[in-house]
Amino acid sequence: MSVDTTRTIIVLRHAKADWPAVPDHERPLADRGRKDAPTAGQWLAVAGITPDLALCSTATRTRETWKLFAHELPQRPRTVYDDRLYEAAPGLLIEVLQELPEDVRTVLLVGHNPGVQGLAEILSGEFDDDSLTRLRATGFPTAGVAVIDVPGPWKTLEPGVGRLRAFHAPVD
């Protein structure tokens, strides 16, 4: 595979979670989250972007988001649940992405804020239309999706190399 091959990172923040009396890792989705997650998946499907691999935090809310989101895709990619993604900082998320095999062209990462917003902002040296401006203005809302194109092999992924192609946020 050529070093010049563009790869795509789809960053998905988990949908709106509920606040029952359980440990944070075990928090389930709220009703709104169960509505927003499939809508975000529909948006990605309509955009025609299909992940080869999904990396998902092991938290209950991310797993539930992924299940509802993935149901809307034309095909479900292989999924890896990774404990490191739970509340990970952007630097750790980049390290995880740098470990991807080179045959993965498009990866979807399901995680948590503030890490996912930081990742999208740090990677996006360029952006289309007003995507980065909207992301910074609205924050990275629950069930938000950022699509970032990056050049070269995964192992060379670093801040500022990407182009934020699209940013989708659920409508209240």
C-alpha positions as CSV (number, residue, x, y, z in Angstrom):
1,M,0.0,0.0,0.0
2,S,1.4,3.4,-1.0
3,V,2.7,5.7,1.7
4,D,0.6,8.5,0.0
5,T,-2.7,6.6,0.7
6,T,-5.2,8.8,2.5
7,R,-6.9,7.2,5.5
8,T,-10.0,8.3,7.3
9,I,-10.8,8.5,11.0
10,I,-14.4,8.8,12.0
11,V,-14.6,10.1,15.5
12,L,-17.9,9.4,17.3
13,R,-18.7,10.6,20.8
14,H,-21.0,8.3,22.7
15,A,-24.7,9.4,22.7
16,K,-26.4,11.0,25.7
17,A,-26.0,8.9,28.8
18,D,-28.2,8.6,31.8
19,W,-27.1,9.2,35.4
20,P,-28.3,6.3,37.5
21,A,-26.5,5.3,40.7
22,V,-23.9,3.1,39.0
23,P,-20.2,3.5,38.5
24,D,-19.4,5.9,35.6
25,H,-18.1,3.0,33.4
26,E,-21.5,1.3,33.6
27,R,-23.7,4.3,32.8
28,P,-26.3,3.4,30.1
29,L,-27.8,5.6,27.4
30,A,-30.6,7.9,28.2
31,D,-33.8,7.9,26.0
32,R,-32.3,10.8,24.0
33,G,-29.1,8.8,23.4
34,R,-31.1,5.9,22.1
35,K,-32.7,8.2,19.6
36,D,-29.6,10.2,18.6
37,A,-27.2,7.2,18.0
38,P,-29.1,5.7,15.1
39,T,-29.6,9.1,13.6
40,A,-25.9,9.7,13.6
41,G,-25.4,6.3,12.0
42,Q,-27.9,7.2,9.3
43,W,-26.0,10.4,8.6
44,L,-22.7,8.5,8.1
45,A,-24.5,5.9,5.8
46,V,-26.0,8.7,3.7
47,A,-22.5,10.3,3.5
48,G,-21.3,7.0,2.0
49,I,-18.4,6.6,4.5
50,T,-18.0,2.9,5.5
51,P,-15.5,2.0,8.2
52,D,-13.2,-1.1,7.8
53,L,-12.8,-1.3,11.6
54,A,-14.5,0.1,14.7
55,L,-12.6,0.8,17.9
56,C,-14.9,1.2,20.9
57,S,-14.4,2.1,24.5
58,T,-15.6,-0.6,26.9
59,A,-17.9,1.7,28.8
60,T,-21.6,0.7,28.6
61,R,-22.7,4.0,27.0
62,T,-20.1,3.7,24.2
63,R,-21.0,0.0,23.5
64,E,-24.8,0.9,23.4
65,T,-24.1,3.8,21.1
66,W,-22.0,1.7,18.7
67,K,-24.7,-1.0,18.6
68,L,-27.4,1.5,17.6
69,F,-25.1,3.4,15.3
70,A,-23.8,0.3,13.5
71,H,-27.3,-1.0,12.8
72,E,-27.7,1.9,10.4
73,L,-24.6,1.2,8.3
74,P,-24.7,-0.8,5.1
75,Q,-22.3,-3.3,6.6
76,R,-21.0,-3.7,10.1
77,P,-17.2,-3.6,10.4
78,R,-15.1,-5.7,12.6
79,T,-15.2,-4.2,16.1
80,V,-12.5,-4.1,18.8
81,Y,-13.4,-3.0,22.3
82,D,-10.4,-1.4,24.0
83,D,-10.2,-0.4,27.6
84,R,-7.6,2.3,26.8
85,L,-10.3,4.4,25.0
86,Y,-12.3,4.9,28.2
87,E,-11.8,8.6,29.1
88,A,-8.6,8.6,27.1
89,A,-6.7,11.9,26.4
90,P,-6.0,12.8,22.7
91,G,-2.4,11.7,22.9
92,L,-3.4,8.2,23.9
93,L,-6.0,8.1,21.2
94,I,-3.3,9.0,18.6
95,E,-1.1,6.2,20.0
96,V,-3.9,3.7,19.6
97,L,-4.5,4.8,16.0
98,Q,-0.8,4.6,15.3
99,E,-1.0,0.9,16.1
100,L,-3.6,0.1,13.4
101,P,-2.6,-2.3,10.6
102,E,-1.9,-0.6,7.3
103,D,-4.7,-2.5,5.5
104,V,-7.3,-0.5,7.5
105,R,-8.2,2.5,5.4
106,T,-11.2,3.9,7.4
107,V,-11.5,3.5,11.2
108,L,-14.3,4.6,13.4
109,L,-13.4,5.4,17.0
110,V,-16.2,5.5,19.6
111,G,-15.1,7.4,22.7
112,H,-15.6,10.1,25.3
113,N,-15.1,13.8,25.7
114,P,-12.9,15.7,26.2
115,G,-10.6,13.3,24.4
116,V,-12.6,12.9,21.2
117,Q,-13.0,16.7,20.7
118,G,-9.3,17.2,21.5
119,L,-8.4,14.5,19.0
120,A,-10.5,16.0,16.2
121,E,-9.1,19.5,16.9
122,I,-5.5,18.4,17.2
123,L,-5.5,16.3,14.0
124,S,-7.3,18.9,11.9
125,G,-4.7,21.2,10.4
126,E,-7.1,21.9,7.6
127,F,-10.9,21.8,7.3
128,D,-13.7,22.0,4.8
129,D,-16.4,24.6,4.9
130,D,-17.1,25.7,8.5
131,S,-16.7,22.3,10.1
132,L,-13.9,23.2,12.6
133,T,-15.5,26.5,13.5
134,R,-18.8,24.7,14.3
135,L,-17.0,22.0,16.3
136,R,-15.2,24.6,18.4
137,A,-18.4,26.7,18.8
138,T,-20.6,23.8,19.8
139,G,-18.1,21.6,21.5
140,F,-18.3,17.9,20.5
141,P,-21.9,17.1,21.5
142,T,-23.1,13.6,22.4
143,A,-23.6,11.5,19.2
144,G,-21.5,14.0,17.3
145,V,-19.4,12.7,14.4
146,A,-16.2,14.1,12.9
147,V,-14.7,12.7,9.7
148,I,-11.0,13.4,9.3
149,D,-8.8,12.4,6.4
150,V,-5.1,11.8,7.1
151,P,-2.2,11.1,4.8
152,G,0.3,8.3,4.9
153,P,0.7,5.3,7.2
154,W,-1.0,5.1,10.6
155,K,2.3,5.0,12.4
156,T,3.1,8.5,11.1
157,L,-0.1,10.0,12.5
158,E,0.6,13.3,14.3
159,P,-1.1,16.6,15.2
160,G,-2.1,18.9,12.4
161,V,-1.8,16.4,9.5
162,G,-5.5,15.9,9.0
163,R,-8.3,17.6,7.1
164,L,-11.6,17.7,8.9
165,R,-13.9,16.7,6.0
166,A,-17.2,16.9,7.9
167,F,-18.7,17.4,11.3
168,H,-22.2,16.3,12.3
169,A,-24.0,17.2,15.5
170,P,-27.5,16.0,16.4
171,V,-30.3,18.5,16.3
172,D,-32.0,19.2,19.6
